[in-house]
Amino acid sequence: MKRKNFLTTALLALPALSFAHPSGVKQKKSSVADAAKKGFIVKPSESRFNGQQTTPKEAFLHCKISSKDTEGNLFIQTSTPNLFKMKGGPPPHVHQYEDEIIYIVSGEFIVHIEGKDIPVTTGDTVFIPKGTLHTITNPIENNPGTVMIVVQPAPKKVEDFFYHIGVHGSIPTNIIPDGW
């Protein structure tokens, strides 16, 4: 094909191509459930466990993005000052099915990953792939620090586990997610 014919054909094809999806794949039609979803804002003192926005007074954790909001794909929570009144943290553990990301919003903590204790501080981000032995601990009494934890994917049982901690300040023994 001559260059002139090629360019003419290409230019004439542009209007037809403008109706095609950029990836060449048709998009899934949106459902009624998709149409009902709307963006939202969660204020610092608010929590969103199970997709319901509340303002708990004595919480240990605040849910910022519920697994219900993301159809089990993502869960995001932040700590409150109540969580770090005492030194320590959960025992080292493994998540077989979920990756975990810990972002240090403020303060100083120690992250234990596969046998190594690593000091972390404001602005640090820790990625813990599924299957990795880990924990985060508070090294000082009345730590004013805050952490944000992201779990992905996040089945309902993951959120239920953290909801219990958020309300009671203790690790539940009857709500252990699969693979933990």
Residue frames as a rotation matrix with the C-alpha (Angstrom) as fourth column:
MET 1
0.590 0.808 0.000 0.00
0.808 -0.590 0.000 0.00
0.000 0.000 -1.000 0.00
LYS 2
-0.164 -0.639 0.751 1.36
0.558 -0.688 -0.464 3.36
0.814 0.343 0.470 -0.91
ARG 3
-0.809 -0.275 -0.520 2.06
0.588 -0.381 -0.714 5.83
-0.002 -0.883 0.470 1.86
LYS 4
-0.844 0.527 0.095 -0.65
-0.501 -0.840 0.211 8.24
0.191 0.131 0.973 0.63
ASN 5
-0.052 0.853 -0.520 -3.29
-0.274 0.488 0.828 5.46
0.960 0.186 0.208 0.60
PHE 6
-0.305 -0.135 -0.943 -2.19
0.745 0.582 -0.325 4.28
0.593 -0.802 -0.077 4.04
LEU 7
-0.965 -0.106 -0.240 -2.47
0.236 -0.753 -0.614 7.78
-0.116 -0.650 0.751 5.57
THR 8
-0.590 0.807 -0.016 -5.85
-0.658 -0.469 0.589 8.41
0.468 0.358 0.808 3.91
THR 9
0.014 0.586 -0.810 -7.22
0.120 0.804 0.583 5.07
0.993 -0.106 -0.059 5.17
ALA 10
-0.542 -0.296 -0.786 -5.89
0.783 0.162 -0.601 5.73
0.306 -0.941 0.144 8.66
LEU 11
-0.986 0.166 -0.019 -7.41
-0.151 -0.934 -0.324 9.22
-0.072 -0.316 0.946 8.81
LEU 12
-0.336 0.917 -0.215 -10.76
-0.627 -0.047 0.778 7.99
0.703 0.396 0.591 7.53
ALA 13
-0.083 0.258 -0.963 -10.79
0.422 0.884 0.201 5.25
0.903 -0.389 -0.182 10.18
LEU 14
-0.918 -0.393 0.055 -10.35
0.126 -0.421 -0.898 7.70
0.376 -0.817 0.436 13.11
PRO 15
-0.378 0.824 0.422 -14.07
-0.867 -0.475 0.151 8.55
0.325 -0.308 0.894 13.50
ALA 16
0.478 0.556 -0.680 -14.96
-0.315 0.831 0.459 4.84
0.820 -0.005 0.573 13.72
LEU 17
-0.242 -0.674 -0.697 -12.15
0.503 0.527 -0.685 4.18
0.830 -0.517 0.212 16.20
SER 18
-0.735 -0.042 0.676 -13.39
-0.422 -0.752 -0.506 6.94
0.530 -0.658 0.535 18.50
PHE 19
0.328 0.920 0.214 -16.34
-0.833 0.174 0.526 4.69
0.446 -0.351 0.823 19.44
ALA 20
0.359 -0.275 -0.892 -14.09
0.200 0.956 -0.214 1.79
0.912 -0.102 0.398 20.40
HIS 21
0.995 -0.100 -0.023 -12.98
0.012 -0.102 0.995 1.24
-0.102 -0.990 -0.100 24.00
PRO 22
0.496 -0.861 -0.113 -9.29
-0.864 -0.475 -0.170 2.25
0.093 0.182 -0.979 24.41
SER 23
-0.286 -0.660 0.695 -8.21
-0.708 0.634 0.311 -1.19
-0.645 -0.403 -0.649 25.62
GLY 24
-0.622 0.118 -0.774 -10.18
-0.652 0.468 0.596 -2.99
0.433 0.876 -0.214 22.93
VAL 25
-0.818 0.363 -0.446 -12.24
0.510 0.816 -0.271 -4.69
0.266 -0.449 -0.853 25.63
LYS 26
-0.038 0.884 0.467 -15.86
0.056 -0.465 0.884 -3.86
0.998 0.060 -0.032 26.27
GLN 27
-0.819 -0.183 0.544 -16.55
-0.485 -0.289 -0.826 -2.50
0.308 -0.940 0.148 29.72
LYS 28
-0.719 0.581 -0.381 -18.84
0.676 0.712 -0.191 -4.41
0.160 -0.395 -0.905 32.03
LYS 29
-0.082 0.775 0.626 -22.26
0.120 -0.616 0.779 -2.86
0.989 0.139 -0.043 32.28
SER 30
-0.870 -0.250 0.425 -22.75
-0.347 -0.302 -0.888 -1.21
0.350 -0.920 0.177 35.64
SER 31
-0.429 0.708 -0.561 -25.18
0.690 0.657 0.302 -2.80
0.583 -0.257 -0.771 38.02
VAL 32
0.582 0.702 0.410 -27.66
0.157 -0.592 0.790 -1.20
0.798 -0.395 -0.455 40.39
ALA 33
0.728 -0.370 -0.577 -25.17
0.657 0.136 0.742 -1.85
-0.196 -0.919 0.342 43.22
ASP 34
-0.360 -0.900 0.244 -22.47
0.933 -0.346 0.103 0.06
-0.008 0.265 0.964 41.33
ALA 35
-0.165 0.378 0.911 -24.81
0.380 -0.828 0.413 2.98
0.910 0.414 -0.007 40.76
ALA 36
0.832 0.542 -0.122 -25.59
0.287 -0.231 0.929 3.15
0.475 -0.808 -0.348 44.50
LYS 37
0.223 -0.831 -0.510 -21.90
0.955 0.080 0.287 3.53
-0.198 -0.551 0.811 45.43
LYS 38
0.830 -0.019 0.558 -20.76
0.139 -0.961 -0.239 7.05
0.541 0.276 -0.795 46.04
GLY 39
-0.277 -0.960 0.029 -17.56
0.348 -0.128 -0.929 8.59
0.896 -0.247 0.369 47.26
PHE 40
0.838 0.516 -0.180 -17.35
0.337 -0.229 0.913 9.63
0.430 -0.826 -0.366 50.90
ILE 41
-0.117 -0.833 0.540 -15.13
-0.333 -0.480 -0.812 11.38
0.936 -0.275 -0.222 53.43
VAL 42
0.599 0.195 -0.776 -14.25
0.616 0.508 0.603 9.96
0.512 -0.839 0.184 56.83
LYS 43
0.588 -0.329 0.739 -13.14
-0.483 -0.875 -0.005 12.59
0.649 -0.354 -0.673 59.37
PRO 44
-0.431 -0.900 -0.063 -10.29
-0.471 0.284 -0.835 11.87
0.769 -0.331 -0.547 61.84
SER 45
-0.686 0.192 0.701 -12.67
-0.680 0.173 -0.713 11.05
-0.258 -0.966 0.012 64.73
GLU 46
0.369 0.918 -0.143 -14.95
-0.895 0.310 -0.320 8.88
-0.250 0.246 0.937 62.57
SER 47
-0.715 -0.477 0.512 -14.96
-0.336 0.876 0.346 5.20
-0.614 0.076 -0.786 61.76
ARG 48
-0.060 0.663 -0.746 -16.64
-0.998 -0.059 0.028 3.18
-0.026 0.746 0.666 59.02
PHE 49
-0.863 -0.242 0.443 -16.75
-0.292 0.955 -0.046 -0.46
-0.412 -0.169 -0.895 60.16
ASN 50
-0.487 0.645 0.589 -19.16
0.663 0.712 -0.232 -2.52
-0.569 0.277 -0.774 58.01
GLY 51
-0.598 0.173 0.783 -19.77
0.667 -0.435 0.605 0.49
0.445 0.884 0.144 55.77
GLN 52
0.573 0.817 -0.063 -21.58
0.683 -0.434 0.588 2.43
0.453 -0.380 -0.806 58.53
GLN 53
-0.319 -0.711 0.626 -20.11
0.216 -0.698 -0.683 5.79
0.923 -0.082 0.376 59.48
THR 54
0.728 0.471 -0.498 -19.96
0.577 -0.029 0.816 6.40
0.370 -0.882 -0.293 63.26
THR 55
0.124 -0.687 0.716 -18.09
-0.406 -0.694 -0.595 8.59
0.906 -0.216 -0.365 65.74
PRO 56
0.572 0.076 -0.817 -16.91
0.546 0.707 0.449 6.21
0.612 -0.703 0.363 68.47
LYS 57
0.838 -0.177 0.516 -15.65
-0.429 -0.799 0.422 7.88
0.337 -0.575 -0.745 71.66
GLU 58
0.407 -0.668 0.624 -13.27
-0.719 0.187 0.669 5.28
-0.563 -0.721 -0.404 73.16
ALA 59
0.995 0.038 -0.091 -12.17
-0.090 0.735 -0.672 3.27
0.041 0.677 0.735 70.11
PHE 60
0.299 -0.934 0.194 -8.76
0.069 0.224 0.972 1.67
-0.952 -0.277 0.131 69.73
LEU 61
-0.776 -0.456 0.437 -8.95
0.449 0.088 0.889 1.58
-0.444 0.886 0.137 65.92
HIS 62
0.072 0.783 -0.618 -10.90
-0.397 -0.546 -0.738 3.55
-0.915 0.298 0.272 63.32
CYS 63
-0.141 -0.002 0.990 -11.93
0.798 0.592 0.114 1.91
-0.586 0.806 -0.082 60.07
LYS 64
-0.419 -0.062 -0.906 -11.46
-0.289 -0.937 0.198 4.40
-0.861 0.344 0.375 57.23
ILE 65
-0.243 0.377 -0.894 -12.35
-0.938 0.144 0.316 2.19
0.248 0.915 0.319 54.23
SER 66
0.095 0.402 0.911 -14.51
-0.656 0.713 -0.247 -0.84
-0.749 -0.574 0.332 55.00
SER 67
-0.883 -0.337 0.327 -14.16
-0.032 0.739 0.673 -4.14
-0.468 0.584 -0.663 53.19
LYS 68
-0.022 0.955 0.294 -17.87
0.700 0.225 -0.678 -3.70
-0.714 0.191 -0.674 52.53
ASP 69
0.448 0.133 -0.884 -17.09
-0.303 -0.908 -0.290 -0.48
-0.841 0.398 -0.366 50.64
THR 70
-0.173 -0.684 -0.709 -14.73
-0.943 -0.094 0.320 -2.36
-0.285 0.724 -0.628 48.33
GLU 71
0.720 0.561 -0.409 -16.50
-0.648 0.754 -0.106 -5.72
0.249 0.341 0.907 47.97
GLY 72
0.915 -0.330 0.230 -13.77
0.098 0.738 0.667 -7.37
-0.390 -0.588 0.708 50.06
ASN 73
0.664 -0.679 0.313 -10.85
0.506 0.100 -0.857 -6.01
0.550 0.728 0.410 48.06
LEU 74
-0.400 -0.803 0.442 -9.41
0.249 -0.559 -0.791 -3.53
0.882 -0.206 0.424 50.56
PHE 75
0.714 0.515 -0.474 -9.58
0.619 -0.147 0.772 -2.54
0.328 -0.844 -0.424 54.23
ILE 76
-0.315 -0.800 0.511 -7.91
0.304 -0.595 -0.744 0.57
0.899 -0.079 0.430 55.70
GLN 77
0.748 0.506 -0.429 -7.77
0.558 -0.130 0.819 1.51
0.359 -0.853 -0.380 59.38
THR 78
-0.077 -0.766 0.639 -5.93
-0.193 -0.617 -0.763 3.93
0.978 -0.182 -0.101 61.63
SER 79
-0.327 -0.112 -0.938 -4.93
0.836 0.428 -0.343 3.60
0.440 -0.897 -0.047 65.25
THR 80
0.650 0.441 0.619 -6.15
0.019 -0.824 0.567 5.90
0.760 -0.356 -0.544 67.99
PRO 81
-0.175 -0.754 0.633 -4.16
-0.722 -0.339 -0.603 7.07
0.669 -0.562 -0.486 71.05
ASN 82
0.516 0.443 0.734 -5.96
-0.837 0.442 0.321 4.41
-0.182 -0.780 0.599 73.12
LEU 83
0.934 -0.115 -0.338 -4.18
-0.044 0.903 -0.427 1.62
0.354 0.414 0.839 71.22
PHE 84
0.177 -0.979 -0.103 -0.68
0.375 0.164 -0.912 2.70
0.910 0.122 0.396 72.23
LYS 85
0.699 0.099 0.708 -1.10
-0.557 -0.546 0.626 3.55
0.448 -0.832 -0.327 75.91
MET 86
0.641 -0.477 0.601 1.00
-0.337 0.529 0.779 0.51
-0.690 -0.702 0.178 76.85
LYS 87
-0.334 -0.844 -0.420 4.15
-0.876 0.114 0.469 -0.99
-0.348 0.524 -0.777 75.37
GLY 88
-0.527 0.012 0.850 3.91
0.028 1.000 0.003 -4.09
-0.850 0.025 -0.527 73.20
GLY 89
-0.288 0.471 -0.834 1.77
-0.952 -0.238 0.194 -5.34
-0.107 0.849 0.517 70.37
PRO 90
0.781 0.625 0.013 0.28
-0.615 0.772 -0.158 -8.48
-0.109 0.115 0.987 68.87
PRO 91
0.210 -0.720 0.662 2.37
-0.066 0.665 0.744 -11.66
-0.975 -0.200 0.092 68.75
PRO 92
-0.654 -0.469 -0.594 4.24
-0.636 -0.085 0.767 -12.37
-0.410 0.879 -0.243 65.50
HIS 93
0.122 0.794 0.596 1.79
0.035 0.596 -0.802 -13.84
-0.992 0.118 0.045 63.00
VAL 94
-0.925 -0.363 0.112 1.30
0.079 0.105 0.991 -14.73
-0.372 0.926 -0.068 59.33
HIS 95
0.175 0.937 -0.304 -1.49
-0.525 -0.172 -0.833 -13.85
-0.833 0.306 0.462 56.91
GLN 96
-0.377 -0.338 0.862 -1.66
0.379 0.793 0.477 -16.62
-0.845 0.507 -0.171 54.30
TYR 97
0.011 0.544 0.839 -4.02
0.988 0.122 -0.091 -14.79
-0.152 0.830 -0.537 51.92
GLU 98
0.905 0.412 0.106 -3.60
0.420 -0.905 -0.072 -11.04
0.066 0.109 -0.992 52.54
ASP 99
-0.252 -0.906 0.339 -0.83
0.702 -0.412 -0.581 -8.50
0.667 0.091 0.740 51.97
GLU 100
0.656 0.403 -0.638 -0.49
0.738 -0.520 0.430 -5.86
-0.159 -0.753 -0.639 54.68
ILE 101
-0.126 -0.644 0.755 0.87
0.543 -0.682 -0.490 -2.34
0.830 0.348 0.436 54.38
ILE 102
0.449 0.180 -0.875 1.72
0.865 -0.335 0.375 -0.29
-0.226 -0.925 -0.306 57.46
TYR 103
0.048 -0.378 0.925 2.23
0.456 -0.815 -0.357 3.46
0.889 0.439 0.133 57.08
ILE 104
-0.249 -0.203 -0.947 3.63
0.958 -0.194 -0.211 5.34
-0.141 -0.960 0.243 60.06
VAL 105
0.537 0.543 0.646 1.58
0.604 -0.782 0.155 8.53
0.589 0.306 -0.748 60.18
SER 106
0.332 -0.487 0.808 3.46
-0.625 -0.755 -0.199 9.76
0.707 -0.439 -0.555 63.26
GLY 107
0.726 -0.074 0.684 5.60
-0.636 0.306 0.708 8.40
-0.262 -0.949 0.175 66.07
GLU 108
-0.344 -0.887 -0.308 8.10
-0.899 0.406 -0.167 5.59
0.273 0.219 -0.937 66.47
PHE 109
0.728 0.573 0.377 7.43
-0.634 0.771 0.052 1.85
-0.261 -0.277 0.925 66.34
ILE 110
-0.536 -0.824 0.184 9.25
-0.665 0.547 0.509 -1.44
-0.520 0.151 -0.841 65.79
VAL 111
0.594 0.643 -0.483 8.25
-0.804 0.479 -0.351 -3.75
0.006 0.597 0.802 62.96
HIS 112
-0.249 -0.587 0.771 9.28
-0.470 0.769 0.434 -7.39
-0.847 -0.254 -0.467 63.20
ILE 113
0.661 0.391 -0.640 9.65
-0.746 0.260 -0.613 -9.07
-0.073 0.883 0.464 59.80
GLU 114
0.805 -0.280 -0.523 10.96
-0.012 0.874 -0.486 -12.64
0.593 0.398 0.700 59.42
GLY 115
0.549 -0.560 -0.620 13.06
0.824 0.486 0.291 -12.51
0.138 -0.671 0.728 62.61
LYS 116
-0.583 -0.770 0.258 14.38
0.718 -0.637 -0.280 -8.94
0.380 0.022 0.925 62.25
ASP 117
0.348 0.614 -0.708 13.31
0.821 -0.565 -0.086 -5.98
-0.453 -0.552 -0.701 64.39
ILE 118
-0.464 -0.432 0.774 13.31
0.803 -0.574 0.160 -2.80
0.375 0.695 0.613 62.33
PRO 119
-0.400 0.322 -0.858 12.71
0.489 -0.717 -0.497 0.66
-0.775 -0.619 0.130 63.89
VAL 120
-0.335 0.367 0.868 10.22
0.840 -0.300 0.451 2.70
0.426 0.880 -0.208 61.85
THR 121
-0.567 0.079 -0.820 9.23
0.482 -0.775 -0.408 6.33
-0.668 -0.627 0.402 62.22
THR 122
0.258 0.771 -0.582 7.00
-0.007 -0.601 -0.800 9.03
-0.966 0.210 -0.150 60.75
GLY 123
0.298 -0.012 -0.955 6.62
-0.875 -0.404 -0.268 8.66
-0.383 0.915 -0.131 56.99
ASP 124
-0.787 -0.615 0.055 7.96
-0.553 0.742 0.379 5.10
-0.274 0.268 -0.924 56.75
THR 125
0.397 0.859 -0.322 5.94
-0.918 0.375 -0.131 2.51
0.008 0.348 0.938 54.83
VAL 126
-0.618 -0.523 0.587 6.22
-0.560 0.817 0.139 -1.22
-0.552 -0.243 -0.798 55.44
PHE 127
0.185 0.637 -0.748 5.03
-0.923 0.375 0.091 -3.80
0.338 0.673 0.657 52.92
ILE 128
-0.520 -0.248 0.817 4.36
-0.601 0.786 -0.144 -7.28
-0.607 -0.566 -0.558 54.29
PRO 129
-0.407 0.370 -0.835 3.53
-0.768 0.356 0.532 -9.82
0.494 0.858 0.139 51.57
LYS 130
0.678 0.710 0.191 1.19
-0.718 0.586 0.375 -12.68
0.155 -0.391 0.907 52.39
GLY 131
0.815 -0.312 -0.489 2.95
0.278 0.950 -0.143 -15.59
0.509 -0.019 0.860 54.06
THR 132
-0.182 -0.927 0.327 5.45
0.089 -0.346 -0.934 -13.37
0.979 -0.141 0.146 55.94
LEU 133
0.191 0.142 -0.971 5.94
0.953 0.210 0.218 -13.64
0.235 -0.967 -0.095 59.73
HIS 134
-0.525 -0.336 0.782 5.50
0.275 -0.937 -0.217 -10.14
0.806 0.101 0.584 61.16
THR 135
0.336 0.698 -0.632 4.17
0.941 -0.214 0.264 -7.82
0.049 -0.683 -0.729 63.85
ILE 136
-0.104 -0.335 0.936 4.34
0.122 -0.939 -0.323 -4.17
0.987 0.081 0.139 64.88
THR 137
0.164 0.112 -0.980 5.10
0.961 0.207 0.184 -3.15
0.223 -0.972 -0.074 68.45
ASN 138
0.739 0.124 0.662 4.96
-0.032 -0.976 0.218 0.01
0.673 -0.182 -0.717 70.47
PRO 139
-0.068 -0.889 -0.452 8.29
0.586 0.331 -0.739 0.66
0.807 -0.315 0.499 72.22
ILE 140
-0.929 -0.312 0.200 7.10
0.060 -0.660 -0.749 3.37
0.366 -0.683 0.632 74.67
GLU 141
-0.396 0.805 -0.442 4.28
0.845 0.131 -0.519 3.97
-0.360 -0.579 -0.732 77.16
ASN 142
0.379 0.702 -0.603 1.62
0.375 -0.712 -0.593 6.47
-0.846 -0.001 -0.534 75.99
ASN 143
-0.685 -0.611 0.396 3.00
0.566 -0.104 0.818 6.59
-0.459 0.785 0.417 72.47
PRO 144
-0.075 0.687 -0.723 1.34
-0.201 -0.720 -0.664 9.54
-0.977 0.096 0.192 70.73
GLY 145
-0.847 -0.415 -0.332 2.00
-0.387 0.054 0.921 7.92
-0.364 0.908 -0.206 67.35
THR 146
0.332 0.943 0.016 -0.52
-0.541 0.204 -0.816 6.81
-0.773 0.263 0.578 64.74
VAL 147
-0.822 -0.520 0.233 -0.32
-0.114 0.551 0.827 4.03
-0.558 0.653 -0.512 62.17
MET 148
0.220 0.831 -0.511 -2.43
-0.910 -0.015 -0.415 3.36
-0.352 0.556 0.753 59.11
ILE 149
-0.626 -0.373 0.685 -2.87
-0.189 0.924 0.331 -0.28
-0.756 0.077 -0.650 58.15
VAL 150
0.079 0.574 -0.815 -4.03
-0.992 -0.039 -0.123 -1.47
-0.102 0.818 0.566 54.74
VAL 151
-0.458 -0.133 0.879 -5.07
-0.170 0.984 0.060 -5.10
-0.872 -0.122 -0.473 54.21
GLN 152
0.208 0.480 -0.852 -5.68
-0.937 -0.152 -0.314 -6.49
-0.280 0.864 0.418 50.74
PRO 153
-0.315 0.933 0.174 -7.75
-0.008 -0.186 0.982 -8.45
0.949 0.308 0.066 49.90
ALA 154
-0.907 0.027 0.421 -10.01
-0.411 -0.275 -0.869 -7.99
0.092 -0.961 0.260 52.90
PRO 155
-0.424 0.791 -0.442 -12.76
0.356 0.594 0.722 -10.57
0.833 0.148 -0.533 53.45
LYS 156
0.392 0.715 0.578 -15.46
-0.279 -0.507 0.816 -9.66
0.877 -0.481 0.001 55.98
LYS 157
0.795 -0.090 -0.599 -13.81
0.533 0.574 0.622 -11.81
0.288 -0.814 0.504 58.67
VAL 158
-0.346 -0.934 0.087 -10.69
0.822 -0.346 -0.453 -9.58
0.453 -0.085 0.887 58.50
GLU 159
-0.413 0.259 0.873 -12.81
-0.199 -0.961 0.190 -6.52
0.889 -0.096 0.448 59.21
ASP 160
0.700 0.706 -0.107 -14.73
-0.096 0.241 0.966 -8.33
0.708 -0.666 0.236 61.97
PHE 161
0.297 -0.711 -0.638 -11.39
0.894 0.442 -0.076 -9.22
0.336 -0.547 0.767 63.61
PHE 162
-0.716 -0.637 0.286 -10.23
0.530 -0.762 -0.371 -5.58
0.455 -0.114 0.883 63.62
TYR 163
0.027 0.807 0.590 -13.68
-0.245 -0.567 0.787 -4.36
0.969 -0.165 0.182 64.68
HIS 164
0.740 0.218 -0.636 -13.36
0.473 0.502 0.724 -6.46
0.477 -0.837 0.268 67.85
ILE 165
-0.230 -0.902 -0.365 -9.92
0.965 -0.163 -0.205 -4.96
0.125 -0.400 0.908 68.56
GLY 166
-0.611 0.003 0.791 -11.25
0.220 -0.960 0.173 -1.47
0.760 0.280 0.586 67.81
VAL 167
0.348 0.860 0.373 -14.08
-0.281 -0.284 0.917 -1.82
0.895 -0.424 0.143 70.34
HIS 168
0.962 0.149 -0.228 -12.50
0.126 0.501 0.856 -4.01
0.242 -0.853 0.463 73.04
GLY 169
0.486 -0.849 0.208 -8.78
-0.861 -0.505 -0.052 -3.33
0.149 -0.154 -0.977 72.74
SER 170
-0.121 -0.507 0.854 -8.01
-0.546 0.752 0.369 -7.05
-0.829 -0.421 -0.367 72.74
ILE 171
-0.694 -0.188 -0.695 -7.38
-0.701 0.391 0.596 -9.72
0.160 0.901 -0.403 70.15
PRO 172
0.350 0.905 0.241 -10.44
-0.924 0.376 -0.069 -11.93
-0.153 -0.198 0.968 69.68
THR 173
-0.664 -0.560 0.495 -10.05
-0.496 0.826 0.268 -15.68
-0.559 -0.067 -0.826 69.96
ASN 174
-0.137 0.725 0.675 -13.31
0.371 0.669 -0.644 -16.57
-0.918 0.162 -0.361 68.21
ILE 175
0.909 0.390 -0.147 -12.90
0.034 -0.420 -0.907 -14.38
-0.415 0.820 -0.395 65.09
ILE 176
-0.129 -0.991 -0.047 -9.67
-0.155 -0.027 0.988 -15.48
-0.980 0.134 -0.150 63.49
PRO 177
0.475 0.302 -0.826 -9.59
-0.821 -0.186 -0.540 -14.96
-0.317 0.935 0.160 59.70
ASP 178
0.946 -0.124 0.301 -8.72
0.215 0.932 -0.293 -18.00
-0.244 0.342 0.907 57.57
GLY 179
0.531 -0.811 0.246 -4.99
0.568 0.126 -0.813 -18.39
0.628 0.572 0.528 57.14
TRP 180
0.266 -0.438 0.859 -4.04
-0.609 -0.767 -0.203 -16.34
0.748 -0.469 -0.471 60.23
